[in-house]
Amino acid sequence: MMDNATFHKKQSIQQLIIDAGHMVEYLPTYSPDLNPIKHKWAQAKCKKKRSNATQIFCSHSI
């Protein structure tokens, strides 16, 4: 499995992989919409901009 880096798509690289007895498969194009942690970090960054450190940590203390 390879990502979509341009050097992975070169014919010479693909041929080396095939000659070594492996199959060439590419990962799907990256989409941040499919990664839920990206949404959580966006929420955290937004909250950080609206608050200072004391407010953030005190609101989550036990």
CHARMM-style PDB file with segment names, atoms N, HN, CA, C and O in Angstrom:
ATOM      1  N   MET     1       0.842  -1.177   0.000  1.00  0.00      PROA
ATOM      2  CA  MET     1       0.000   0.000   0.000  1.00  0.00      PROA
ATOM      3  C   MET     1       0.877   1.227   0.000  1.00  0.00      PROA
ATOM      4  O   MET     1       1.841   1.326   0.759  1.00  0.00      PROA
ATOM      5  N   MET     2       0.534   2.148  -0.851  1.00  0.00      PROA
ATOM      6  HN  MET     2      -0.249   2.068  -1.467  1.00  0.00      PROA
ATOM      7  CA  MET     2       1.314   3.380  -0.951  1.00  0.00      PROA
ATOM      8  C   MET     2       0.360   4.563  -0.964  1.00  0.00      PROA
ATOM      9  O   MET     2      -0.803   4.448  -1.348  1.00  0.00      PROA
ATOM     10  N   ASP     3       0.891   5.710  -0.528  1.00  0.00      PROA
ATOM     11  HN  ASP     3       1.837   5.803  -0.215  1.00  0.00      PROA
ATOM     12  CA  ASP     3       0.086   6.915  -0.637  1.00  0.00      PROA
ATOM     13  C   ASP     3       0.217   7.439  -2.068  1.00  0.00      PROA
ATOM     14  O   ASP     3       0.814   6.785  -2.922  1.00  0.00      PROA
ATOM     15  N   ASN     4      -0.332   8.594  -2.317  1.00  0.00      PROA
ATOM     16  HN  ASN     4      -0.818   9.126  -1.623  1.00  0.00      PROA
ATOM     17  CA  ASN     4      -0.354   9.119  -3.678  1.00  0.00      PROA
ATOM     18  C   ASN     4       0.791  10.081  -3.964  1.00  0.00      PROA
ATOM     19  O   ASN     4       0.640  10.999  -4.770  1.00  0.00      PROA
ATOM     20  N   ALA     5       1.935   9.881  -3.314  1.00  0.00      PROA
ATOM     21  HN  ALA     5       2.058   9.135  -2.660  1.00  0.00      PROA
ATOM     22  CA  ALA     5       3.113  10.701  -3.606  1.00  0.00      PROA
ATOM     23  C   ALA     5       3.517  10.474  -5.059  1.00  0.00      PROA
ATOM     24  O   ALA     5       3.419   9.358  -5.571  1.00  0.00      PROA
ATOM     25  N   THR     6       3.968  11.529  -5.717  1.00  0.00      PROA
ATOM     26  HN  THR     6       4.048  12.436  -5.302  1.00  0.00      PROA
ATOM     27  CA  THR     6       4.260  11.422  -7.147  1.00  0.00      PROA
ATOM     28  C   THR     6       5.351  10.398  -7.445  1.00  0.00      PROA
ATOM     29  O   THR     6       5.295   9.726  -8.475  1.00  0.00      PROA
ATOM     30  N   PHE     7       6.354  10.264  -6.554  1.00  0.00      PROA
ATOM     31  HN  PHE     7       6.400  10.810  -5.717  1.00  0.00      PROA
ATOM     32  CA  PHE     7       7.422   9.301  -6.842  1.00  0.00      PROA
ATOM     33  C   PHE     7       6.938   7.860  -6.730  1.00  0.00      PROA
ATOM     34  O   PHE     7       7.570   6.964  -7.288  1.00  0.00      PROA
ATOM     35  N   HSD     8       5.838   7.610  -6.028  1.00  0.00      PROA
ATOM     36  HN  HSD     8       5.324   8.339  -5.574  1.00  0.00      PROA
ATOM     37  CA  HSD     8       5.287   6.257  -5.955  1.00  0.00      PROA
ATOM     38  C   HSD     8       4.620   5.854  -7.267  1.00  0.00      PROA
ATOM     39  O   HSD     8       4.476   4.667  -7.558  1.00  0.00      PROA
ATOM     40  N   LYS     9       4.220   6.834  -8.047  1.00  0.00      PROA
ATOM     41  HN  LYS     9       4.337   7.799  -7.811  1.00  0.00      PROA
ATOM     42  CA  LYS     9       3.493   6.539  -9.281  1.00  0.00      PROA
ATOM     43  C   LYS     9       4.405   6.362 -10.490  1.00  0.00      PROA
ATOM     44  O   LYS     9       3.934   6.048 -11.583  1.00  0.00      PROA
ATOM     45  N   LYS    10       5.690   6.559 -10.301  1.00  0.00      PROA
ATOM     46  HN  LYS    10       6.073   6.814  -9.413  1.00  0.00      PROA
ATOM     47  CA  LYS    10       6.621   6.382 -11.419  1.00  0.00      PROA
ATOM     48  C   LYS    10       6.619   4.923 -11.854  1.00  0.00      PROA
ATOM     49  O   LYS    10       6.551   4.007 -11.035  1.00  0.00      PROA
ATOM     50  N   GLN    11       6.693   4.737 -13.146  1.00  0.00      PROA
ATOM     51  HN  GLN    11       6.748   5.481 -13.812  1.00  0.00      PROA
ATOM     52  CA  GLN    11       6.657   3.388 -13.715  1.00  0.00      PROA
ATOM     53  C   GLN    11       7.807   2.537 -13.188  1.00  0.00      PROA
ATOM     54  O   GLN    11       7.628   1.344 -12.942  1.00  0.00      PROA
ATOM     55  N   SER    12       8.980   3.132 -13.012  1.00  0.00      PROA
ATOM     56  HN  SER    12       9.125   4.101 -13.212  1.00  0.00      PROA
ATOM     57  CA  SER    12      10.137   2.353 -12.541  1.00  0.00      PROA
ATOM     58  C   SER    12       9.919   1.830 -11.120  1.00  0.00      PROA
ATOM     59  O   SER    12      10.309   0.703 -10.813  1.00  0.00      PROA
ATOM     60  N   ILE    13       9.310   2.624 -10.262  1.00  0.00      PROA
ATOM     61  HN  ILE    13       8.994   3.539 -10.512  1.00  0.00      PROA
ATOM     62  CA  ILE    13       9.023   2.198  -8.885  1.00  0.00      PROA
ATOM     63  C   ILE    13       7.976   1.089  -8.902  1.00  0.00      PROA
ATOM     64  O   ILE    13       8.115   0.079  -8.213  1.00  0.00      PROA
ATOM     65  N   GLN    14       6.926   1.290  -9.697  1.00  0.00      PROA
ATOM     66  HN  GLN    14       6.813   2.111 -10.257  1.00  0.00      PROA
ATOM     67  CA  GLN    14       5.877   0.273  -9.791  1.00  0.00      PROA
ATOM     68  C   GLN    14       6.452  -1.046 -10.295  1.00  0.00      PROA
ATOM     69  O   GLN    14       6.097  -2.113  -9.795  1.00  0.00      PROA
ATOM     70  N   GLN    15       7.340  -0.973 -11.285  1.00  0.00      PROA
ATOM     71  HN  GLN    15       7.628  -0.105 -11.691  1.00  0.00      PROA
ATOM     72  CA  GLN    15       7.917  -2.192 -11.851  1.00  0.00      PROA
ATOM     73  C   GLN    15       8.804  -2.906 -10.832  1.00  0.00      PROA
ATOM     74  O   GLN    15       8.803  -4.135 -10.772  1.00  0.00      PROA
ATOM     75  N   LEU    16       9.559  -2.157 -10.034  1.00  0.00      PROA
ATOM     76  HN  LEU    16       9.560  -1.158 -10.082  1.00  0.00      PROA
ATOM     77  CA  LEU    16      10.389  -2.774  -8.987  1.00  0.00      PROA
ATOM     78  C   LEU    16       9.524  -3.542  -7.990  1.00  0.00      PROA
ATOM     79  O   LEU    16       9.886  -4.635  -7.555  1.00  0.00      PROA
ATOM     80  N   ILE    17       8.400  -2.972  -7.640  1.00  0.00      PROA
ATOM     81  HN  ILE    17       8.106  -2.084  -7.993  1.00  0.00      PROA
ATOM     82  CA  ILE    17       7.488  -3.613  -6.683  1.00  0.00      PROA
ATOM     83  C   ILE    17       6.899  -4.889  -7.279  1.00  0.00      PROA
ATOM     84  O   ILE    17       6.840  -5.925  -6.615  1.00  0.00      PROA
ATOM     85  N   ILE    18       6.467  -4.806  -8.521  1.00  0.00      PROA
ATOM     86  HN  ILE    18       6.515  -3.965  -9.060  1.00  0.00      PROA
ATOM     87  CA  ILE    18       5.889  -5.971  -9.203  1.00  0.00      PROA
ATOM     88  C   ILE    18       6.944  -7.065  -9.380  1.00  0.00      PROA
ATOM     89  O   ILE    18       6.661  -8.245  -9.168  1.00  0.00      PROA
ATOM     90  N   ASP    19       8.159  -6.672  -9.768  1.00  0.00      PROA
ATOM     91  HN  ASP    19       8.389  -5.714  -9.939  1.00  0.00      PROA
ATOM     92  CA  ASP    19       9.250  -7.645  -9.949  1.00  0.00      PROA
ATOM     93  C   ASP    19       9.611  -8.348  -8.645  1.00  0.00      PROA
ATOM     94  O   ASP    19      10.086  -9.483  -8.659  1.00  0.00      PROA
ATOM     95  N   ALA    20       9.387  -7.675  -7.522  1.00  0.00      PROA
ATOM     96  HN  ALA    20       9.001  -6.753  -7.510  1.00  0.00      PROA
ATOM     97  CA  ALA    20       9.673  -8.279  -6.214  1.00  0.00      PROA
ATOM     98  C   ALA    20       8.538  -9.197  -5.767  1.00  0.00      PROA
ATOM     99  O   ALA    20       8.608  -9.793  -4.692  1.00  0.00      PROA
ATOM    100  N   GLY    21       7.489  -9.314  -6.590  1.00  0.00      PROA
ATOM    101  HN  GLY    21       7.432  -8.829  -7.463  1.00  0.00      PROA
ATOM    102  CA  GLY    21       6.394 -10.224  -6.284  1.00  0.00      PROA
ATOM    103  C   GLY    21       5.271  -9.615  -5.461  1.00  0.00      PROA
ATOM    104  O   GLY    21       4.477 -10.332  -4.851  1.00  0.00      PROA
ATOM    105  N   HSD    22       5.210  -8.295  -5.448  1.00  0.00      PROA
ATOM    106  HN  HSD    22       5.854  -7.713  -5.944  1.00  0.00      PROA
ATOM    107  CA  HSD    22       4.167  -7.617  -4.678  1.00  0.00      PROA
ATOM    108  C   HSD    22       3.143  -6.978  -5.605  1.00  0.00      PROA
ATOM    109  O   HSD    22       3.378  -6.813  -6.802  1.00  0.00      PROA
ATOM    110  N   MET    23       2.015  -6.627  -5.030  1.00  0.00      PROA
ATOM    111  HN  MET    23       1.824  -6.761  -4.058  1.00  0.00      PROA
ATOM    112  CA  MET    23       0.954  -5.963  -5.776  1.00  0.00      PROA
ATOM    113  C   MET    23       0.965  -4.473  -5.454  1.00  0.00      PROA
ATOM    114  O   MET    23       1.190  -4.095  -4.304  1.00  0.00      PROA
ATOM    115  N   VAL    24       0.730  -3.634  -6.433  1.00  0.00      PROA
ATOM    116  HN  VAL    24       0.548  -3.941  -7.367  1.00  0.00      PROA
ATOM    117  CA  VAL    24       0.688  -2.189  -6.222  1.00  0.00      PROA
ATOM    118  C   VAL    24      -0.742  -1.782  -5.890  1.00  0.00      PROA
ATOM    119  O   VAL    24      -1.660  -2.005  -6.679  1.00  0.00      PROA
ATOM    120  N   GLU    25      -0.921  -1.188  -4.723  1.00  0.00      PROA
ATOM    121  HN  GLU    25      -0.175  -1.007  -4.083  1.00  0.00      PROA
ATOM    122  CA  GLU    25      -2.231  -0.673  -4.307  1.00  0.00      PROA
ATOM    123  C   GLU    25      -2.014   0.711  -3.719  1.00  0.00      PROA
ATOM    124  O   GLU    25      -1.055   0.932  -2.980  1.00  0.00      PROA
ATOM    125  N   TYR    26      -2.895   1.635  -4.042  1.00  0.00      PROA
ATOM    126  HN  TYR    26      -3.674   1.455  -4.642  1.00  0.00      PROA
ATOM    127  CA  TYR    26      -2.777   3.000  -3.540  1.00  0.00      PROA
ATOM    128  C   TYR    26      -3.857   3.293  -2.518  1.00  0.00      PROA
ATOM    129  O   TYR    26      -4.982   2.803  -2.619  1.00  0.00      PROA
ATOM    130  N   LEU    27      -3.500   4.092  -1.542  1.00  0.00      PROA
ATOM    131  HN  LEU    27      -2.586   4.489  -1.460  1.00  0.00      PROA
ATOM    132  CA  LEU    27      -4.477   4.547  -0.560  1.00  0.00      PROA
ATOM    133  C   LEU    27      -5.419   5.538  -1.231  1.00  0.00      PROA
ATOM    134  O   LEU    27      -5.025   6.200  -2.191  1.00  0.00      PROA
ATOM    135  N   PRO    28      -6.650   5.654  -0.752  1.00  0.00      PROA
ATOM    136  CA  PRO    28      -7.547   6.655  -1.323  1.00  0.00      PROA
ATOM    137  C   PRO    28      -7.034   8.061  -1.008  1.00  0.00      PROA
ATOM    138  O   PRO    28      -6.254   8.251  -0.075  1.00  0.00      PROA
ATOM    139  N   THR    29      -7.468   9.015  -1.774  1.00  0.00      PROA
ATOM    140  HN  THR    29      -8.102   8.861  -2.532  1.00  0.00      PROA
ATOM    141  CA  THR    29      -7.094  10.402  -1.551  1.00  0.00      PROA
ATOM    142  C   THR    29      -7.501  10.823  -0.150  1.00  0.00      PROA
ATOM    143  O   THR    29      -8.592  10.488   0.310  1.00  0.00      PROA
ATOM    144  N   TYR    30      -6.625  11.558   0.533  1.00  0.00      PROA
ATOM    145  HN  TYR    30      -5.738  11.830   0.160  1.00  0.00      PROA
ATOM    146  CA  TYR    30      -6.883  11.978   1.914  1.00  0.00      PROA
ATOM    147  C   TYR    30      -8.034  12.971   1.955  1.00  0.00      PROA
ATOM    148  O   TYR    30      -8.109  13.895   1.146  1.00  0.00      PROA
ATOM    149  N   SER    31      -8.917  12.765   2.904  1.00  0.00      PROA
ATOM    150  HN  SER    31      -8.856  12.014   3.561  1.00  0.00      PROA
ATOM    151  CA  SER    31     -10.017  13.694   3.127  1.00  0.00      PROA
ATOM    152  C   SER    31     -10.134  13.972   4.619  1.00  0.00      PROA
ATOM    153  O   SER    31     -10.426  13.058   5.391  1.00  0.00      PROA
ATOM    154  N   PRO    32      -9.909  15.225   5.045  1.00  0.00      PROA
ATOM    155  CA  PRO    32     -10.034  15.531   6.469  1.00  0.00      PROA
ATOM    156  C   PRO    32     -11.454  15.320   6.992  1.00  0.00      PROA
ATOM    157  O   PRO    32     -11.653  15.160   8.196  1.00  0.00      PROA
ATOM    158  N   ASP    33     -12.435  15.318   6.103  1.00  0.00      PROA
ATOM    159  HN  ASP    33     -12.273  15.448   5.124  1.00  0.00      PROA
ATOM    160  CA  ASP    33     -13.823  15.093   6.522  1.00  0.00      PROA
ATOM    161  C   ASP    33     -14.029  13.678   7.049  1.00  0.00      PROA
ATOM    162  O   ASP    33     -14.954  13.435   7.823  1.00  0.00      PROA
ATOM    163  N   LEU    34     -13.178  12.745   6.639  1.00  0.00      PROA
ATOM    164  HN  LEU    34     -12.426  12.943   6.010  1.00  0.00      PROA
ATOM    165  CA  LEU    34     -13.311  11.360   7.076  1.00  0.00      PROA
ATOM    166  C   LEU    34     -12.536  11.080   8.358  1.00  0.00      PROA
ATOM    167  O   LEU    34     -12.567   9.960   8.868  1.00  0.00      PROA
ATOM    168  N   ASN    35     -11.844  12.080   8.878  1.00  0.00      PROA
ATOM    169  HN  ASN    35     -11.819  12.989   8.463  1.00  0.00      PROA
ATOM    170  CA  ASN    35     -11.022  11.903  10.068  1.00  0.00      PROA
ATOM    171  C   ASN    35     -11.663  12.652  11.235  1.00  0.00      PROA
ATOM    172  O   ASN    35     -11.526  13.872  11.321  1.00  0.00      PROA
ATOM    173  N   PRO    36     -12.363  11.952  12.141  1.00  0.00      PROA
ATOM    174  CA  PRO    36     -13.100  12.624  13.214  1.00  0.00      PROA
ATOM    175  C   PRO    36     -12.216  13.410  14.173  1.00  0.00      PROA
ATOM    176  O   PRO    36     -12.688  14.368  14.784  1.00  0.00      PROA
ATOM    177  N   ILE    37     -10.951  13.036  14.323  1.00  0.00      PROA
ATOM    178  HN  ILE    37     -10.568  12.257  13.826  1.00  0.00      PROA
ATOM    179  CA  ILE    37     -10.081  13.764  15.246  1.00  0.00      PROA
ATOM    180  C   ILE    37      -9.832  15.185  14.748  1.00  0.00      PROA
ATOM    181  O   ILE    37      -9.608  16.092  15.551  1.00  0.00      PROA
ATOM    182  N   LYS    38      -9.871  15.386  13.437  1.00  0.00      PROA
ATOM    183  HN  LYS    38     -10.053  14.650  12.785  1.00  0.00      PROA
ATOM    184  CA  LYS    38      -9.697  16.738  12.881  1.00  0.00      PROA
ATOM    185  C   LYS    38     -10.801  17.659  13.376  1.00  0.00      PROA
ATOM    186  O   LYS    38     -10.551  18.826  13.679  1.00  0.00      PROA
ATOM    187  N   HSD    39     -12.020  17.142  13.458  1.00  0.00      PROA
ATOM    188  HN  HSD    39     -12.224  16.194  13.212  1.00  0.00      PROA
ATOM    189  CA  HSD    39     -13.149  17.947  13.934  1.00  0.00      PROA
ATOM    190  C   HSD    39     -12.980  18.288  15.412  1.00  0.00      PROA
ATOM    191  O   HSD    39     -13.267  19.410  15.830  1.00  0.00      PROA
ATOM    192  N   LYS    40     -12.513  17.322  16.201  1.00  0.00      PROA
ATOM    193  HN  LYS    40     -12.279  16.411  15.862  1.00  0.00      PROA
ATOM    194  CA  LYS    40     -12.316  17.566  17.637  1.00  0.00      PROA
ATOM    195  C   LYS    40     -11.217  18.598  17.871  1.00  0.00      PROA
ATOM    196  O   LYS    40     -11.358  19.462  18.736  1.00  0.00      PROA
ATOM    197  N   TRP    41     -10.123  18.519  17.109  1.00  0.00      PROA
ATOM    198  HN  TRP    41     -10.008  17.817  16.406  1.00  0.00      PROA
ATOM    199  CA  TRP    41      -9.055  19.503  17.267  1.00  0.00      PROA
ATOM    200  C   TRP    41      -9.542  20.892  16.863  1.00  0.00      PROA
ATOM    201  O   TRP    41      -9.157  21.883  17.482  1.00  0.00      PROA
ATOM    202  N   ALA    42     -10.370  20.974  15.847  1.00  0.00      PROA
ATOM    203  HN  ALA    42     -10.683  20.168  15.344  1.00  0.00      PROA
ATOM    204  CA  ALA    42     -10.917  22.270  15.439  1.00  0.00      PROA
ATOM    205  C   ALA    42     -11.762  22.861  16.560  1.00  0.00      PROA
ATOM    206  O   ALA    42     -11.694  24.062  16.824  1.00  0.00      PROA
ATOM    207  N   GLN    43     -12.560  22.020  17.222  1.00  0.00      PROA
ATOM    208  HN  GLN    43     -12.615  21.045  17.007  1.00  0.00      PROA
ATOM    209  CA  GLN    43     -13.369  22.489  18.352  1.00  0.00      PROA
ATOM    210  C   GLN    43     -12.477  22.945  19.501  1.00  0.00      PROA
ATOM    211  O   GLN    43     -12.743  23.973  20.123  1.00  0.00      PROA
ATOM    212  N   ALA    44     -11.427  22.190  19.783  1.00  0.00      PROA
ATOM    213  HN  ALA    44     -11.211  21.354  19.278  1.00  0.00      PROA
ATOM    214  CA  ALA    44     -10.515  22.538  20.877  1.00  0.00      PROA
ATOM    215  C   ALA    44      -9.798  23.856  20.593  1.00  0.00      PROA
ATOM    216  O   ALA    44      -9.640  24.682  21.492  1.00  0.00      PROA
ATOM    217  N   LYS    45      -9.368  24.054  19.360  1.00  0.00      PROA
ATOM    218  HN  LYS    45      -9.497  23.383  18.630  1.00  0.00      PROA
ATOM    219  CA  LYS    45      -8.683  25.295  19.000  1.00  0.00      PROA
ATOM    220  C   LYS    45      -9.618  26.489  19.127  1.00  0.00      PROA
ATOM    221  O   LYS    45      -9.214  27.559  19.580  1.00  0.00      PROA
ATOM    222  N   CYS    46     -10.855  26.301  18.731  1.00  0.00      PROA
ATOM    223  HN  CYS    46     -11.184  25.431  18.363  1.00  0.00      PROA
ATOM    224  CA  CYS    46     -11.849  27.371  18.842  1.00  0.00      PROA
ATOM    225  C   CYS    46     -12.071  27.731  20.308  1.00  0.00      PROA
ATOM    226  O   CYS    46     -12.115  28.909  20.664  1.00  0.00      PROA
ATOM    227  N   LYS    47     -12.209  26.722  21.147  1.00  0.00      PROA
ATOM    228  HN  LYS    47     -12.173  25.766  20.858  1.00  0.00      PROA
ATOM    229  CA  LYS    47     -12.423  26.960  22.578  1.00  0.00      PROA
ATOM    230  C   LYS    47     -11.204  27.642  23.195  1.00  0.00      PROA
ATOM    231  O   LYS    47     -11.339  28.520  24.047  1.00  0.00      PROA
ATOM    232  N   LYS    48     -10.022  27.233  22.761  1.00  0.00      PROA
ATOM    233  HN  LYS    48      -9.913  26.520  22.069  1.00  0.00      PROA
ATOM    234  CA  LYS    48      -8.784  27.830  23.272  1.00  0.00      PROA
ATOM    235  C   LYS    48      -8.720  29.318  22.936  1.00  0.00      PROA
ATOM    236  O   LYS    48      -8.281  30.120  23.761  1.00  0.00      PROA
ATOM    237  N   LYS    49      -9.150  29.686  21.748  1.00  0.00      PROA
ATOM    238  HN  LYS    49      -9.506  29.035  21.078  1.00  0.00      PROA
ATOM    239  CA  LYS    49      -9.128  31.094  21.344  1.00  0.00      PROA
ATOM    240  C   LYS    49     -10.079  31.933  22.194  1.00  0.00      PROA
ATOM    241  O   LYS    49      -9.813  33.106  22.456  1.00  0.00      PROA
ATOM    242  N   ARG    50     -11.188  31.331  22.623  1.00  0.00      PROA
ATOM    243  HN  ARG    50     -11.405  30.378  22.411  1.00  0.00      PROA
ATOM    244  CA  ARG    50     -12.194  32.065  23.396  1.00  0.00      PROA
ATOM    245  C   ARG    50     -11.881  32.105  24.886  1.00  0.00      PROA
ATOM    246  O   ARG    50     -12.465  32.911  25.611  1.00  0.00      PROA
ATOM    247  N   SER    51     -10.980  31.261  25.358  1.00  0.00      PROA
ATOM    248  HN  SER    51     -10.505  30.607  24.769  1.00  0.00      PROA
ATOM    249  CA  SER    51     -10.726  31.135  26.794  1.00  0.00      PROA
ATOM    250  C   SER    51      -9.247  31.306  27.103  1.00  0.00      PROA
ATOM    251  O   SER    51      -8.395  31.238  26.217  1.00  0.00      PROA
ATOM    252  N   ASN    52      -8.965  31.529  28.381  1.00  0.00      PROA
ATOM    253  HN  ASN    52      -9.658  31.585  29.100  1.00  0.00      PROA
ATOM    254  CA  ASN    52      -7.566  31.492  28.794  1.00  0.00      PROA
ATOM    255  C   ASN    52      -7.299  30.126  29.428  1.00  0.00      PROA
ATOM    256  O   ASN    52      -8.232  29.351  29.637  1.00  0.00      PROA
ATOM    257  N   ALA    53      -6.054  29.828  29.732  1.00  0.00      PROA
ATOM    258  HN  ALA    53      -5.296  30.457  29.563  1.00  0.00      PROA
ATOM    259  CA  ALA    53      -5.671  28.500  30.228  1.00  0.00      PROA
ATOM    260  C   ALA    53      -6.379  28.146  31.530  1.00  0.00      PROA
ATOM    261  O   ALA    53      -6.787  26.999  31.712  1.00  0.00      PROA
ATOM    262  N   THR    54      -6.533  29.095  32.428  1.00  0.00      PROA
ATOM    263  HN  THR    54      -6.202  30.027  32.280  1.00  0.00      PROA
ATOM    264  CA  THR    54      -7.185  28.824  33.713  1.00  0.00      PROA
ATOM    265  C   THR    54      -8.630  28.390  33.503  1.00  0.00      PROA
ATOM    266  O   THR    54      -9.088  27.442  34.140  1.00  0.00      PROA
ATOM    267  N   GLN    55      -9.343  29.064  32.630  1.00  0.00      PROA
ATOM    268  HN  GLN    55      -8.971  29.834  32.113  1.00  0.00      PROA
ATOM    269  CA  GLN    55     -10.741  28.699  32.359  1.00  0.00      PROA
ATOM    270  C   GLN    55     -10.840  27.298  31.764  1.00  0.00      PROA
ATOM    271  O   GLN    55     -11.724  26.525  32.132  1.00  0.00      PROA
ATOM    272  N   ILE    56      -9.949  26.979  30.862  1.00  0.00      PROA
ATOM    273  HN  ILE    56      -9.230  27.608  30.564  1.00  0.00      PROA
ATOM    274  CA  ILE    56      -9.993  25.669  30.205  1.00  0.00      PROA
ATOM    275  C   ILE    56      -9.753  24.551  31.213  1.00  0.00      PROA
ATOM    276  O   ILE    56     -10.510  23.580  31.248  1.00  0.00      PROA
ATOM    277  N   PHE    57      -8.706  24.674  32.037  1.00  0.00      PROA
ATOM    278  HN  PHE    57      -8.091  25.462  32.008  1.00  0.00      PROA
ATOM    279  CA  PHE    57      -8.360  23.596  32.953  1.00  0.00      PROA
ATOM    280  C   PHE    57      -9.279  23.537  34.164  1.00  0.00      PROA
ATOM    281  O   PHE    57      -9.540  22.446  34.672  1.00  0.00      PROA
ATOM    282  N   CYS    58      -9.771  24.653  34.636  1.00  0.00      PROA
ATOM    283  HN  CYS    58      -9.559  25.539  34.224  1.00  0.00      PROA
ATOM    284  CA  CYS    58     -10.664  24.644  35.797  1.00  0.00      PROA
ATOM    285  C   CYS    58     -12.039  24.087  35.450  1.00  0.00      PROA
ATOM    286  O   CYS    58     -12.704  23.510  36.311  1.00  0.00      PROA
ATOM    287  N   SER    59     -12.471  24.247  34.216  1.00  0.00      PROA
ATOM    288  HN  SER    59     -11.931  24.715  33.517  1.00  0.00      PROA
ATOM    289  CA  SER    59     -13.786  23.741  33.833  1.00  0.00      PROA
ATOM    290  C   SER    59     -13.802  22.217  33.737  1.00  0.00      PROA
ATOM    291  O   SER    59     -14.875  21.613  33.718  1.00  0.00      PROA
ATOM    292  N   HSD    60     -12.631  21.590  33.677  1.00  0.00      PROA
ATOM    293  HN  HSD    60     -11.760  22.081  33.692  1.00  0.00      PROA
ATOM    294  CA  HSD    60     -12.554  20.134  33.552  1.00  0.00      PROA
ATOM    295  C   HSD    60     -11.957  19.467  34.781  1.00  0.00      PROA
ATOM    296  O   HSD    60     -11.683  18.268  34.752  1.00  0.00      PROA
ATOM    297  N   SER    61     -11.751  20.211  35.853  1.00  0.00      PROA
ATOM    298  HN  SER    61     -11.974  21.186  35.876  1.00  0.00      PROA
ATOM    299  CA  SER    61     -11.172  19.596  37.051  1.00  0.00      PROA
ATOM    300  C   SER    61     -12.236  18.812  37.808  1.00  0.00      PROA
ATOM    301  O   SER    61     -13.433  19.061  37.668  1.00  0.00      PROA
ATOM    302  N   ILE    62     -11.780  17.876  38.599  1.00  0.00      PROA
ATOM    303  HN  ILE    62     -10.807  17.674  38.713  1.00  0.00      PROA
ATOM    304  CA  ILE    62     -12.701  17.002  39.347  1.00  0.00      PROA
ATOM    305  C   ILE    62     -13.028  17.608  40.681  1.00  0.00      PROA
ATOM    306  OT1 ILE    62     -13.786  17.024  41.456  1.00  0.00      PROA
TER     307      ILE     62
END
